[in-house]
Amino acid sequence: MMFFQRKSAPQALRGGLLAAALLFAVAAAPATSAPAVEPGASHPGGGSASSFSGMASGRGANATDKAWSGAVYRGANFSSISAQWVVPTLSCDSSSFQSSYTWLGLGGWNQDKALEQLGTAQWCKSGKAYYGLFAEFWQNPPIAGDGGVYPGYPVSPGDTMTASVTKLANGQYRIKETSSRGWTYTKDGNAPGSYQGNLSAEVVHETPTESTGVADLPKSNDVNFSNIAYQADASASTTLIDMVDGSGNKRDLTTSTGSASINIKWLAH
């Protein structure tokens, strides 16, 4: 299994406000069974802090990153985040391995090196598209999303996913995801180490960083996060992030279509 390189803290941030709150219902957390199908070599999960570059705050331009597109909410202690998205449809026009992750989470920004996250994994192997559950208490290895298709949790393009991460009274975090197919996945746990794990909240579409650099991003339709809501102890600022390639060219344009929706429109893959 390969894992992410650690990145430095963001250099510049774009301000904004998202005012929303949501309390989540909780349920018992079943364990995830081993993958029934291993279509290709294992690949890293979606957990990583990220290093945004570019602009001074308030100029109206998005931050940029080689691995992330989406939004980061910061400046508060977060106790939950939730959102919905539709699983993107991949176009696998290459025989090379390509992967992306669509997820939400708490933590993982700047020096908070703990990240509780879940979502979906999408990858191309030998020209064929695969889809699966993704869950992780980073920097632990992925619970799901390591190149396997998990029994009881089928994922297909066009599925609507509703996910949440909630900090519990006992200090653990509950990750919960429900599919329009009818299944629900929940698990309680903590990221390793003494980091706080809730100094930011994120909705992200990612191509994972490996020890050799950034993985190939598979082509897909645009990605939209809707019904975004968080619970925090203060109003938080919003950083929108555009993904760039190795030459600094933008791969997408991320926009906020209201306080509860983020759209990722692809310019180039």
Secondary structure, DSSP 8 states (H G I E B T S, - for coil): ----------S------B-----------------SB--SS----S------BS--TTSS--EEESSEEEEEEESS-EEEEEEEEE---EE---SS-EEEEEEEEEE-STT---EEEEEEEEEEETTEEEEEEEEEEETS--SB-SS-B-TT----TT-EEEEEEEE-TTS-EEEEEEETTS-EEEEEE--SSS--S-SEEEEEEE--EETTEE-B--EE--EEEEEEEEEESS-BEEEEEEEB-TTS-BSEEEEESSTT-EEEEES--
